[in-house]
Amino acid sequence: MRYLMAPDKTPSAWFNVAPHLPEPLSPPLHPGTGEPVGPDDLAPLFPMALIGQEMSADPWIDIPGEVIDILRLWRPTPLVRATRLEQALDTPARIYFKDESVSPAGSHKPNTAVAQTYYNKAEGIGRIATETGAGQWGSALAFACQLFGLECFVYMVAASYHQKPYRRVMMETWGGQVVPSPSDRTQAGKAVLARDPDTSGSLGIAISEAVEDAATHPDTHYSLGSVLNHVLLHQTVIGLEAKQQLEQAGEGLPDVVLGSCGGGSNLAGLALPFVPDCGGAQKARTGGGGSGPRLVAVEPSSCPTLTEGRFEYDFGDEAGMTPKILMYTLGHEFIPPPIHAGGLRYHGDAPIICNLVKNGWMEAVAYPQGKVFEAAVQFARTQGTIPAPETAHAIRGAIDEALAAKESGEERVILFNYSGHGLLDLAAYDAFLHGQLVDV
């Protein structure tokens, strides 16, 4: 069962969760001085409109008409009830997913790529440098830059560059330039290669390269596909639509909302609009008060930022070029194993997500990739579509929630974000199906 909305129902404003957080966000700190950063510190990298959104406390921020027009090429996205998966699990739970795979790039990432490129174009920027893990973000930004006539240069984590060649082709088809990271184009990349010529790379390294690129080219800005407040803001169209579609389906609030979590953008896009309804649902289960949906972040065991990381200030990149942000972190020099969910191989997490987890308003769980791919194949064999490895983490979490409902005999409404398809990740499925997947 699919629940659809007309294009004119696409949200006209983004939801800003900042006024609803359990405690105010701590400011990012300048990498050199250690003092809180201001707009002038960020201006070499970002347009002023995005800097304003990064620091805004306004509860709603209007979406520019030109951005809405492009989003309507694929939005609103469907809400789907996974009835065949429910039947296979023999669960009383009702499972719904928001299908973000229908975008031109096949994931949720264009929701912010279009907005970021629009604001850069408005400020007269002609080129954007960025990083990408598995390639979803890089392909989304290449798509958006093509629409607005900007150049796009992508530093793609080396492990994914070699695992997923068709992501590179996708970016190049939309006019993007792509190199594996670390590369010999930047001082940051050269330093890593000097230490380890065979490194698989990491998002932290790729971020260092993209930031250096932007800082050394006067016509270039940097763009980030996750972590930052304005990125999560742009993704809230997902949850805003889902709330309306659940009403169409005859449901009230869901009992649990899940998303895979690397930097946090797809999880935030679905979950943040439910924060005002949540009131600290996790604390309610430990006697701390509150009610409403449980919010759950699902991450890989090989990069367990929220479940095993330290809550402290850390750099967002490997070379220490970015501001320090207060978050759960495994350390900015941490290089995770080259798992197939390349978009989740990040040492930190969005400060907003970390704020919710630290204060008990969101849970976090971690799975090894073997269990994740078991869930992915089960989903493909019941619902028909093949999920991205990142998305499969949310599916694993949703299946376990449904099995828990079966064990307890209770009805439960489960909502997760189907953040992207896996049609360019079939090498990972090949490895799993033939017993060659390393289970980390």
Secondary structure, 3 states (H helix, E strand, C coil): CEECCCHHHCCCEEECCHHHCCCCCCCCECCCCCCECCHHHHCCCCCHHHHHHHHCCCCEEECCHHHHHHHCCCCCCCEEECHHHHHHHCCCCEEEEEEHHHCCCCECCHHHHHHHHHHHHHCCCCEEEEEECCCHHHHHHHHHHHHHCCEEEEEEEHHHHHHCHHHHHHHHHCCCEEEEECCCCCHHHHHHHHHCCCCCCCHHHHHHHHHHHHHCCCCEEECCCCCCHHHHHHHCHHHHHHHHHHHHCCCCCCCEEEEECCCCHHHHHHHHHHHHHHCCHHHHCCCCCCCCCEEEEEEECCCCHHHHCEEEEEECCCCCCCCEEEEEECCCCCCCCCCCCHHHCCCCCCHHHHHHHHCCCCEEEEECHHHHHHHHHHHHHHHCCCECHHHHHHHHHHHHHHHHHHHHCCCCEEEEEECEECCCCHHHHHHHHCCCCCCC
